[in-house]
């Protein structure tokens, strides 16, 4: 069992570098070596810090750069260097950052979905015996260009230029890190694949009395008190997960945790607790003398407590370096909200898992169940599964039910029918009539005095940009977001612009999992769905079908009978 967890930690570590470059626009990385692209195409590179052979390299043969020193790198090829000559590696498969395949993220560069890349690996990179088809490094370049032409309908070079990127004369080389993180007790417990041993449970009455004695000045709910007491009794190597809402409740909870940890340290005569916070903005250390969070680059001394906020936004490997430097950890988030970005497609992941010895179906099922897979893992889900607090649920399974989420959190849904027309441009949709109606309605409708308390959310970049331009033209100050841009913001009103019409092919982007439409419910008291309401069909069991049942003015497709 311990060996399995150690192998999983190794998989996470090997994939950590991918997290930093799984973007469309990538900032410069300190680990990059730049070499001549023409020489790299011939298999000849020179790494100034190496005179001997190198076994573990990743080569980015195609690189583009914009004026902001951001890089576009569409594919990475595993390689090794022998006598100054590049050779293809058989241990791993090429990798494409999946971020560039999603039109709701950055662009509409590729018109085909990312599973076409897996088809290329399966039929162009490997033969029927899973052996490399290519014998020489230079043979791969025509195939890579053909792959991009197929994915983009022969438009990738023009689109890259239109987005402000110029193809570089350099290729990028990354050497796979040889150092390994020390798996302390906390990381080992976090990476446990099988069932965990829970803490002995506190009696609720005792829990409440102890909490009241420590927190006389705070008015807390029973759920907050219970969660706080379990945070305070964390032992070294243990972690805890608490489901939390957006906004002030979570910030208050974090503040009380910090205050109580400091009190407990003083009571036992020890130095002040060392507490770190990791969230979407980075890593922070709490400075008790200033009573504030200060940004930092690393955990310089072992943390008494590591707090990971919005943990559902991170892959497990992203929190790995910080867990190795902490005694205890508190994960806060909501696993049903918008989660971490997919990291890799199925083929490279299966290849890598097999390389690290993951063949057993039962083990692979556990990795999937606990959201530990390197491609689609979720740090919050892993923490919930391996939290020190577990109780039997109604079905007889151990589960973590520590939650500060309100029991009744259902916003009011209002549907407004707009007969617009969607247009496909590249890999994204736009619906001008729908956007123009929303802007006119903001001027003359019931929200004409509530622009500052309102946000518009849409699945597509084109629709977002068109809405922004229309708002500017009408001097309306209202924020517009795509789903991936939502963080902790909350508004009184959210306008949802779905873009799709009944003529568009399903599944819709927001039907590929519950988290996107769920994210709307977390962020507003009232949600206005403005568009082709016919796509929200009560007869369907999809997320849009569930939303149809909540609309005050439901409008469904005519009966099929």
Backbone torsions as a table, in degrees:
resi	resn	phi	psi	omega
1	UNK	NA	-43.3	179.2
2	UNK	-64.5	-37.9	178.6
3	UNK	-64.4	-36.6	178.4
4	UNK	-64.3	-44.7	178.4
5	UNK	-63.5	-39.6	178.3
6	UNK	-63.6	-39.9	177.2
7	UNK	-64.9	-38.8	178.6
8	UNK	-64.1	-43.3	177.4
9	UNK	-59.9	-38.0	177.6
10	UNK	-65.4	-40.0	176.7
11	UNK	-62.2	-45.7	178.4
12	UNK	-59.1	-45.1	-178.7
13	UNK	-62.7	-43.4	-179.2
14	UNK	-62.9	-25.3	-177.7
15	UNK	-97.6	0.3	-176.5
16	UNK	-62.3	-39.0	-178.3
17	UNK	-65.4	-28.7	179.9
18	UNK	-66.2	-31.8	-179.0
19	UNK	-60.0	-36.0	-177.3
20	UNK	-73.4	-24.1	-175.7
21	UNK	-113.7	10.1	176.2
22	UNK	-84.3	62.4	-179.2
23	UNK	-142.5	163.0	174.1
24	UNK	-80.1	-46.2	176.0
25	UNK	-105.9	113.4	-171.7
26	UNK	-107.7	126.7	173.9
27	UNK	-70.7	157.3	179.9
28	UNK	-57.5	134.1	-179.9
29	UNK	-107.9	140.0	-177.7
30	UNK	-66.6	-20.3	-177.0
31	UNK	-84.7	-3.4	-175.8
32	UNK	-79.8	141.1	167.0
33	UNK	-113.3	132.5	178.0
34	UNK	-99.5	129.6	178.5
35	UNK	-130.4	164.2	179.7
36	UNK	-65.3	126.3	-177.7
37	UNK	-64.8	-37.6	179.5
38	UNK	-65.0	-40.2	178.2
39	UNK	-68.7	-39.0	178.5
40	UNK	-63.3	-37.3	179.0
41	UNK	-63.3	-26.4	177.4
42	UNK	-90.5	0.9	179.7
43	UNK	83.5	13.6	-177.6
44	UNK	-114.1	117.6	176.2
45	UNK	-133.6	157.9	178.0
46	UNK	-132.6	112.4	177.2
47	UNK	-98.5	117.0	-171.9
48	UNK	-61.4	-26.4	-177.5
49	UNK	-95.1	10.6	-180.0
50	UNK	-135.0	131.2	173.6
51	UNK	-112.6	-12.9	-178.9
52	UNK	-109.3	-177.7	-179.8
53	UNK	-69.7	150.3	178.2
54	UNK	-125.8	129.2	-173.2
55	UNK	-92.3	-26.9	-171.1
56	UNK	-124.2	94.6	178.8
57	UNK	-126.3	152.9	169.3
58	UNK	-124.2	126.2	-176.6
59	UNK	-110.8	130.6	171.1
60	UNK	-103.5	96.1	-174.2
61	UNK	-73.1	-23.4	-179.4
62	UNK	-119.1	120.8	-176.6
63	UNK	-136.1	135.7	174.0
64	UNK	-127.6	152.9	-175.2
65	UNK	-135.8	143.9	176.6
66	UNK	-109.5	-177.7	-176.0
67	UNK	-69.1	-19.0	179.6
68	UNK	-90.8	14.2	-178.6
69	UNK	59.4	33.5	172.2
70	UNK	-99.7	146.2	-174.5
71	UNK	-115.2	144.1	170.1
72	UNK	-109.1	118.8	-179.5
73	UNK	-129.4	104.9	-171.2
74	UNK	-84.6	-20.5	-175.7
75	UNK	-153.8	146.8	177.6
76	UNK	-124.2	133.7	-176.9
77	UNK	-112.9	125.7	176.7
78	UNK	-72.8	137.7	-175.5
79	UNK	-152.7	174.0	171.4
80	UNK	-142.7	153.9	-178.1
81	UNK	-106.9	129.2	177.8
82	UNK	-135.6	115.0	-179.7
83	UNK	56.1	41.3	178.4
84	UNK	75.8	5.4	-177.9
85	UNK	-114.0	134.0	177.8
86	UNK	-76.6	139.5	175.2
87	UNK	-130.6	146.5	178.5
88	UNK	-69.9	140.3	178.7
89	UNK	-93.6	138.3	179.2
90	UNK	-94.7	-9.4	-174.8
91	UNK	-76.4	-31.2	-177.4
92	UNK	-134.2	165.5	179.6
93	UNK	-102.8	156.7	172.4
94	UNK	-54.6	155.2	-176.5
95	UNK	-132.6	133.6	172.4
96	UNK	-113.3	126.4	175.3
97	UNK	-59.6	122.6	-174.3
98	UNK	-71.1	-15.9	-177.7
99	UNK	-57.7	-30.6	-176.1
100	UNK	-80.0	-2.2	179.9
101	UNK	-94.6	-9.7	-172.7
102	UNK	-104.3	113.7	-179.0
103	UNK	-63.1	-22.1	179.0
104	UNK	-79.8	0.0	-178.1
105	UNK	-100.2	-62.8	-173.7
106	UNK	-138.1	-37.2	-165.7
107	UNK	-157.0	178.8	176.1
108	UNK	-123.2	41.1	-173.2
109	UNK	-63.9	-50.4	-176.0
110	UNK	-102.1	127.5	-177.3
111	UNK	-84.9	-18.8	-178.9
112	UNK	-102.6	149.5	179.3
113	UNK	-69.3	164.6	-169.9
114	UNK	-70.2	-15.3	179.6
115	UNK	-68.0	-14.7	173.6
116	UNK	-66.7	-28.5	174.4
117	UNK	-65.2	-40.2	176.1
118	UNK	-62.8	-37.3	176.5
119	UNK	-63.2	-39.0	177.5
120	UNK	-62.8	-42.6	177.4
121	UNK	-63.0	-40.9	-173.7
122	UNK	-72.1	-34.3	-172.6
123	UNK	-113.2	-22.5	-178.6
124	UNK	-105.6	-33.0	-177.4
125	UNK	-89.5	-36.9	-176.7
126	UNK	-118.3	152.0	173.3
127	UNK	-93.6	-172.9	-175.8
128	UNK	-67.0	-16.4	176.8
129	UNK	-99.4	14.5	-179.2
130	UNK	60.0	34.1	174.1
131	UNK	-105.5	152.4	-179.6
132	UNK	-62.2	132.2	175.9
133	UNK	-78.3	-39.7	-177.0
134	UNK	-78.3	136.4	179.8
135	UNK	-102.2	-24.4	-175.9
136	UNK	-129.2	147.3	-175.9
137	UNK	-57.0	-45.5	-174.6
138	UNK	-67.2	-15.6	-179.5
139	UNK	-70.6	-20.4	-174.0
140	UNK	-77.9	-22.2	-172.9
141	UNK	-64.3	-47.6	177.0
142	UNK	-59.4	-36.3	-179.6
143	UNK	-68.1	-38.4	178.6
144	UNK	-64.9	-44.1	179.0
145	UNK	-63.8	-38.3	177.7
146	UNK	-65.5	-37.8	176.5
147	UNK	-59.7	-48.4	-179.2
148	UNK	-65.7	-36.7	177.0
149	UNK	-62.2	-41.9	-180.0
150	UNK	-67.8	-41.8	-178.1
151	UNK	-66.7	-31.1	-173.0
152	UNK	-111.2	8.4	-175.2
153	UNK	56.8	42.7	175.9
154	UNK	64.6	27.7	-176.6
155	UNK	-121.6	6.0	-170.9
156	UNK	-63.7	-38.2	-178.8
157	UNK	-68.5	-40.5	177.7
158	UNK	-66.4	-40.6	-179.2
159	UNK	-67.8	-37.9	177.7
160	UNK	-60.9	-42.7	178.1
161	UNK	-64.7	-39.3	-179.9
162	UNK	-66.6	-24.5	177.7
163	UNK	-89.0	5.5	174.7
164	UNK	91.8	13.4	-179.7
165	UNK	-104.7	139.9	176.8
166	UNK	-117.6	129.1	179.8
167	UNK	-59.1	134.0	-174.7
168	UNK	-91.8	157.1	174.3
169	UNK	-86.6	4.8	-179.0
170	UNK	-112.2	150.0	167.7
171	UNK	-109.2	160.1	-179.1
172	UNK	-111.8	136.9	177.5
173	UNK	-122.0	131.2	175.9
174	UNK	-121.9	128.0	175.4
175	UNK	-90.7	129.3	179.9
176	UNK	-63.2	129.7	-177.0
177	UNK	-61.7	138.6	179.8
178	UNK	-96.8	-19.4	-179.2
179	UNK	-73.0	152.4	178.6
180	UNK	-123.7	144.5	176.3
181	UNK	-75.0	141.5	176.8
182	UNK	-76.5	119.9	-177.3
183	UNK	-81.4	91.3	176.8
184	UNK	-73.2	-179.4	-176.2
185	UNK	-61.5	-37.4	-178.9
186	UNK	-64.3	-46.5	-179.7
187	UNK	-66.6	-38.7	178.1
188	UNK	-61.7	-42.3	178.4
189	UNK	-67.4	-36.3	179.1
190	UNK	-67.2	-33.3	-177.1
191	UNK	-93.2	10.9	179.3
192	UNK	-65.2	126.7	-177.0
193	UNK	-84.7	-34.5	-176.4
194	UNK	-94.3	-173.7	-177.2
195	UNK	-62.7	147.1	-178.5
196	UNK	-101.4	157.5	174.3
197	UNK	-86.7	115.6	-176.6
198	UNK	-77.2	162.8	171.1
199	UNK	-63.6	153.7	167.8
200	UNK	-67.9	136.8	-171.0
201	UNK	-80.6	143.4	176.7
202	UNK	-77.2	143.7	170.5
203	UNK	-69.7	128.7	-175.5
204	UNK	-56.7	-36.7	-178.7
205	UNK	-67.6	-46.8	178.5
206	UNK	-62.7	-41.2	179.5
207	UNK	-58.1	-45.3	-178.0
208	UNK	-66.5	-43.1	-178.4
209	UNK	-64.2	-42.5	179.7
210	UNK	-65.4	-40.6	-179.1
211	UNK	-66.7	-41.5	-179.8
212	UNK	-62.6	-35.3	179.3
213	UNK	-65.5	-32.2	-178.3
214	UNK	-89.8	-23.3	-169.6
215	UNK	-127.6	54.9	-176.7
216	UNK	-65.0	-31.3	-174.3
217	UNK	-87.1	-6.2	-177.4
218	UNK	-107.6	133.2	174.6
219	UNK	-93.4	110.8	-172.8
220	UNK	-123.5	149.9	174.6
221	UNK	-78.8	166.1	178.6
222	UNK	-61.0	-38.6	179.3
223	UNK	-65.6	-39.3	178.3
224	UNK	-65.0	-41.4	-179.9
225	UNK	-64.2	-45.8	179.7
226	UNK	-60.1	-46.6	-179.9
227	UNK	-62.8	-42.2	-179.4
228	UNK	-63.2	-41.2	-179.0
229	UNK	-64.2	-36.2	178.1
230	UNK	-72.5	-30.7	173.9
231	UNK	-64.8	-44.1	-175.4
232	UNK	-68.1	-26.7	-177.4
233	UNK	-97.7	12.1	175.5
234	UNK	-60.3	131.9	176.1
235	UNK	-98.0	161.1	-178.4
236	UNK	-55.4	132.0	-179.5
237	UNK	93.0	-4.8	-178.2
238	UNK	-99.5	153.1	175.4
239	UNK	-129.8	158.5	-178.6
240	UNK	-138.0	143.2	177.2
241	UNK	-122.3	133.1	179.3
242	UNK	-131.5	125.9	174.7
243	UNK	-74.9	129.6	-175.3
244	UNK	-133.4	154.2	174.9
245	UNK	-83.8	176.1	175.1
246	UNK	-77.6	159.0	167.1
247	UNK	87.9	-146.5	-165.4
248	UNK	-67.0	-31.4	-178.5
249	UNK	-61.4	-43.9	179.6
250	UNK	-68.0	-41.5	179.4
251	UNK	-63.1	-39.6	177.2
252	UNK	-65.1	-40.6	179.6
253	UNK	-62.0	-44.5	178.7
254	UNK	-62.4	-42.1	-178.8
255	UNK	-62.5	-40.7	180.0
256	UNK	-68.5	-40.5	177.3
257	UNK	-57.5	-46.1	-179.9
258	UNK	-62.3	-44.8	-178.3
259	UNK	-63.7	-43.6	-177.8
260	UNK	-71.0	-36.6	175.9
261	UNK	-61.6	-39.2	177.6
262	UNK	-66.1	-41.2	177.8
263	UNK	-61.6	-45.1	-179.0
264	UNK	-63.7	-38.2	178.3
265	UNK	-63.2	-42.3	179.7
266	UNK	-68.0	-35.1	-178.6
267	UNK	-64.9	-34.2	-179.8
268	UNK	-93.2	4.5	175.2
269	UNK	76.1	19.1	-179.9
270	UNK	-95.5	172.2	175.4
271	UNK	-66.2	164.2	-178.9
272	UNK	-58.6	144.2	-179.3
273	UNK	-61.9	147.8	176.4
274	UNK	-103.0	107.4	-173.0
275	UNK	-120.8	131.7	179.2
276	UNK	-122.0	149.6	177.7
277	UNK	-124.0	129.1	176.5
278	UNK	-119.9	122.8	178.1
279	UNK	-143.6	-167.1	-176.4
280	UNK	-62.9	-22.1	-178.6
281	UNK	-88.6	-11.9	178.3
282	UNK	132.4	-157.2	-177.4
283	UNK	-107.0	137.3	-177.7
284	UNK	-135.6	145.2	174.9
285	UNK	-113.1	137.2	179.3
286	UNK	-83.8	122.3	177.5
287	UNK	-98.5	110.7	-172.7
288	UNK	-70.3	-32.0	179.7
289	UNK	-66.9	-37.3	178.2
290	UNK	-91.0	-9.9	-176.5
291	UNK	54.0	49.2	-178.0
292	UNK	-154.6	161.3	175.6
293	UNK	-89.7	132.3	179.6
294	UNK	-117.4	131.5	-180.0
295	UNK	-64.6	143.6	178.4
296	UNK	-148.3	163.4	-177.2
297	UNK	-92.7	-25.3	-175.9
298	UNK	-157.3	164.5	173.5
299	UNK	-84.8	106.4	-172.7
300	UNK	-80.5	-31.4	173.7
301	UNK	-128.4	154.0	-173.7
302	UNK	-56.0	127.9	-177.1
303	UNK	-77.3	133.2	171.8
304	UNK	-64.7	-40.3	-179.6
305	UNK	-145.1	131.6	171.3
306	UNK	-107.8	124.4	177.1
307	UNK	-106.2	123.4	176.9
308	UNK	-110.0	109.0	-178.8
309	UNK	-97.9	149.6	-171.6
310	UNK	51.7	47.2	-173.1
311	UNK	-62.2	-23.4	179.8
312	UNK	-67.2	-13.7	-179.4
313	UNK	-82.4	-8.1	-174.1
314	UNK	-112.2	147.1	166.3
315	UNK	-77.2	154.0	179.8
316	UNK	-56.0	-38.0	-177.5
317	UNK	-67.0	-21.0	179.7
318	UNK	-72.6	-26.9	178.4
319	UNK	-94.2	-8.1	-176.6
320	UNK	-54.3	-49.4	-177.6
321	UNK	-60.3	-32.2	-177.9
322	UNK	-79.3	-33.7	178.1
323	UNK	-64.2	-31.2	-179.9
324	UNK	-69.2	-14.5	-178.2
325	UNK	-113.6	21.5	-177.3
326	UNK	-131.4	151.3	176.4
327	UNK	-88.4	-39.0	179.0
328	UNK	-137.9	162.3	-179.0
329	UNK	-143.4	143.1	176.1
330	UNK	-122.1	118.5	179.5
331	UNK	-102.8	125.2	179.4
332	UNK	-118.8	136.6	179.3
333	UNK	165.0	-166.4	179.5
334	UNK	-143.6	107.9	-174.2
335	UNK	-65.6	-14.1	179.1
336	UNK	-86.0	-13.0	-179.8
337	UNK	-80.2	179.9	179.4
338	UNK	-56.4	127.8	-171.9
339	UNK	-105.8	-161.9	-178.4
340	UNK	-70.4	156.2	-179.2
341	UNK	-79.1	143.2	175.9
342	UNK	-61.2	140.2	-172.8
343	UNK	-103.0	-38.9	-178.2
344	UNK	-152.1	162.0	179.9
345	UNK	-84.2	178.4	-169.2
346	UNK	-66.8	-41.9	-175.6
347	UNK	-61.8	-53.7	178.1
348	UNK	-60.5	-36.1	-179.9
349	UNK	-66.1	-48.1	178.9
350	UNK	-59.8	-40.9	179.3
351	UNK	-61.3	-43.9	-177.9
352	UNK	-70.4	-41.4	177.7
353	UNK	-61.5	-42.1	177.5
354	UNK	-64.0	-38.3	179.0
355	UNK	-60.1	-34.3	-179.9
356	UNK	-92.7	10.2	172.4
357	UNK	90.6	15.6	179.4
358	UNK	-92.9	92.1	178.9
359	UNK	-114.0	-27.2	-173.5
360	UNK	-68.1	126.6	-177.7
361	UNK	-63.2	-36.0	-179.9
362	UNK	-65.3	-41.3	178.1
363	UNK	-65.4	-44.8	179.7
364	UNK	-63.1	-37.1	176.1
365	UNK	-63.3	-39.4	178.5
366	UNK	-65.5	-41.2	177.6
367	UNK	-60.7	-40.9	179.0
368	UNK	-69.5	-43.9	-178.3
369	UNK	-62.1	-40.3	-178.8
370	UNK	-89.3	7.2	179.0
371	UNK	58.5	43.3	-178.4
372	UNK	-101.1	-4.9	-176.0
373	UNK	-62.8	143.3	-177.1
374	UNK	-65.4	-21.2	-176.9
375	UNK	-84.4	-48.4	-171.6
376	UNK	-125.7	23.7	-179.5
377	UNK	-64.5	166.4	-178.3
378	UNK	-144.2	120.3	-174.3
379	UNK	-61.5	-35.5	-179.7
380	UNK	-70.1	-42.5	179.8
381	UNK	-63.0	-40.4	177.4
382	UNK	-62.6	-43.9	-179.6
383	UNK	-63.9	-40.4	177.8
384	UNK	-61.7	-40.8	-178.2
385	UNK	-70.6	-31.3	-173.9
386	UNK	-113.7	18.1	178.0
387	UNK	-65.6	147.0	177.8
388	UNK	-67.4	-18.6	177.8
389	UNK	-99.0	117.9	178.0
390	UNK	-141.7	142.7	175.4
391	UNK	-136.4	156.1	176.1
392	UNK	-71.3	131.2	176.1
393	UNK	-91.4	-174.9	-175.5
394	UNK	-66.1	-17.4	-179.8
395	UNK	-98.5	3.5	178.1
396	UNK	87.0	11.5	178.6
397	UNK	-101.3	147.3	175.3
398	UNK	-74.9	132.3	-178.1
399	UNK	-148.9	158.1	177.0
400	UNK	-97.8	118.1	-179.3
401	UNK	-117.6	20.8	174.6
402	UNK	-70.8	120.9	-174.3
403	UNK	-152.3	138.1	171.9
404	UNK	-106.4	6.3	179.6
405	UNK	-68.1	138.0	177.8
406	UNK	-66.1	146.4	179.5
407	UNK	-67.9	-36.9	179.5
408	UNK	-113.6	104.5	-177.1
409	UNK	-133.9	34.7	-176.3
410	UNK	-93.4	115.4	178.4
411	UNK	-73.2	172.6	177.2
412	UNK	-91.3	127.0	-178.0
413	UNK	-105.4	126.0	177.2
414	UNK	-122.5	125.7	179.4
415	UNK	-101.4	137.4	176.3
416	UNK	-127.7	120.0	-175.6
417	UNK	-80.2	126.3	174.3
418	UNK	-128.1	122.6	-179.8
419	UNK	-88.8	78.5	179.0
420	UNK	-98.7	-179.0	179.2
421	UNK	-127.6	127.2	178.4
422	UNK	-90.6	145.1	177.3
423	UNK	-126.1	136.9	177.9
424	UNK	-91.5	119.6	175.8
425	UNK	-122.2	109.8	-174.0
426	UNK	68.1	-117.6	-179.2
427	UNK	-113.3	15.8	-175.8
428	UNK	-131.4	158.6	179.8
429	UNK	-108.0	154.9	173.1
430	UNK	-142.8	146.2	179.7
431	UNK	-135.6	90.1	-174.4
432	UNK	-63.0	-42.0	-178.2
433	UNK	-60.3	-41.4	178.9
434	UNK	-62.8	-44.8	-179.6
435	UNK	-65.2	-43.5	-179.5
436	UNK	-64.1	-38.0	177.0
437	UNK	-63.0	-43.4	-179.0
438	UNK	-58.9	-43.6	-178.7
439	UNK	-66.2	-45.1	178.0
440	UNK	-62.7	-38.7	-179.7
441	UNK	-67.1	-34.7	176.3
442	UNK	-64.7	-31.1	-179.9
443	UNK	-73.8	-43.5	-171.4
444	UNK	-113.2	-6.2	-175.9
445	UNK	-88.1	-168.2	-175.1
446	UNK	-68.4	-12.9	-179.9
447	UNK	-101.7	16.8	-175.9
448	UNK	-62.9	-20.6	178.7
449	UNK	-110.2	12.0	-175.3
450	UNK	-127.7	32.2	-177.9
451	UNK	-60.5	-39.0	-177.5
452	UNK	-69.9	-17.9	-179.4
453	UNK	-104.2	15.1	-173.6
454	UNK	-127.8	145.6	173.9
455	UNK	-134.6	150.4	176.0
456	UNK	-109.8	133.0	-179.3
457	UNK	-124.7	134.6	-178.4
458	UNK	-144.3	153.6	-177.4
459	UNK	-76.4	-19.5	-166.5
460	UNK	-117.7	143.5	178.3
461	UNK	-62.9	-43.4	-179.9
462	UNK	-60.0	-43.9	179.7
463	UNK	-66.3	-39.8	178.4
464	UNK	-60.5	-47.8	-177.9
465	UNK	-65.2	-39.4	179.1
466	UNK	-65.2	-42.0	177.6
467	UNK	-62.0	-42.0	179.5
468	UNK	-61.2	-43.6	179.8
469	UNK	-64.1	-41.6	178.2
470	UNK	-63.9	-39.8	178.8
471	UNK	-64.2	-42.2	179.1
472	UNK	-63.2	-42.9	180.0
473	UNK	-61.2	-29.1	-179.1
474	UNK	-102.5	12.7	177.4
475	UNK	55.6	39.8	178.8
476	UNK	-103.6	126.7	178.1
477	UNK	-99.2	92.1	-179.0
478	UNK	-142.7	134.1	-176.4
479	UNK	-78.3	146.5	178.0
480	UNK	-129.3	132.9	-176.2
481	UNK	-135.0	155.4	160.5
482	UNK	-95.1	166.6	-175.5
483	UNK	-57.7	-42.7	-175.2
484	UNK	-68.9	-14.1	-179.9
485	UNK	-89.0	-4.9	-179.3
486	UNK	-77.9	132.7	175.0
487	UNK	-125.0	-110.9	-175.9
488	UNK	-99.3	10.2	-177.1
489	UNK	-68.4	148.6	173.7
490	UNK	-139.2	147.4	-179.1
491	UNK	-137.6	163.9	173.2
492	UNK	-70.1	-38.4	-177.2
493	UNK	-129.9	138.5	171.3
494	UNK	-124.3	127.9	174.2
495	UNK	-99.1	123.6	179.4
496	UNK	-102.7	118.2	177.5
497	UNK	-104.0	97.0	-173.0
498	UNK	-72.1	-25.5	177.6
499	UNK	76.8	-45.7	-176.3
500	UNK	-63.2	154.4	171.3
501	UNK	-126.9	176.6	-177.8
502	UNK	-64.9	-18.3	180.0
503	UNK	-82.1	-11.1	-177.5
504	UNK	-83.6	147.2	-176.6
505	UNK	-76.7	136.2	173.1
506	UNK	-86.1	162.5	2.3
507	UNK	-80.3	145.3	175.6
508	UNK	-75.1	159.4	-179.7
509	UNK	-55.3	-43.6	-175.7
510	UNK	-80.2	1.1	173.6
511	UNK	-99.5	0.2	-179.3
512	UNK	-91.9	60.0	-176.3
513	UNK	117.3	154.9	-175.7
514	UNK	-81.5	-14.6	-165.7
515	UNK	-70.1	-29.6	-175.6
516	UNK	-69.2	-51.6	179.0
517	UNK	-70.7	-29.5	174.2
518	UNK	-61.8	-36.0	-178.8
519	UNK	-63.2	-29.0	176.1
520	UNK	-64.9	-43.5	-176.6
521	UNK	-63.5	-29.0	-179.0
522	UNK	-76.8	-15.2	-165.9
523	UNK	-114.7	5.4	-177.9
524	UNK	-154.8	155.8	172.6
525	UNK	-84.7	-30.9	179.5
526	UNK	-136.9	133.3	-179.1
527	UNK	-117.1	125.1	178.8
528	UNK	-104.1	113.6	177.5
529	UNK	-95.6	109.4	-173.6
530	UNK	-118.2	112.1	-178.8
531	UNK	162.3	-152.6	179.7
532	UNK	-79.0	90.6	-174.9
533	UNK	-65.3	-17.1	179.5
534	UNK	-63.4	-19.7	179.1
535	UNK	-75.3	-14.3	178.1
536	UNK	-95.6	94.7	-170.1
537	UNK	-106.5	119.5	-177.8
538	UNK	-61.7	-21.5	-178.1
539	UNK	-77.7	-11.3	-177.3
540	UNK	-94.5	149.6	-179.0
541	UNK	-97.4	14.4	179.3
542	UNK	-80.4	169.8	174.8
543	UNK	-56.0	-38.4	178.7
544	UNK	-68.8	-30.3	175.5
545	UNK	-66.9	-38.1	176.8
546	UNK	-66.4	-39.6	179.0
547	UNK	-64.2	-35.4	-179.3
548	UNK	-58.4	-34.5	-178.9
549	UNK	-71.7	-15.7	-176.9
550	UNK	-98.3	-16.1	-177.1
551	UNK	-65.6	135.1	179.0
552	UNK	-65.9	-35.5	177.3
553	UNK	-115.9	69.9	-176.8
554	UNK	-63.2	141.2	179.5
555	UNK	-137.9	113.6	-177.1
556	UNK	-116.5	167.8	179.6
557	UNK	-64.9	152.8	177.8
558	UNK	-59.0	156.3	179.9
559	UNK	-59.8	141.8	179.5
560	UNK	-79.9	-10.5	-178.6
561	UNK	-77.9	NA	NA
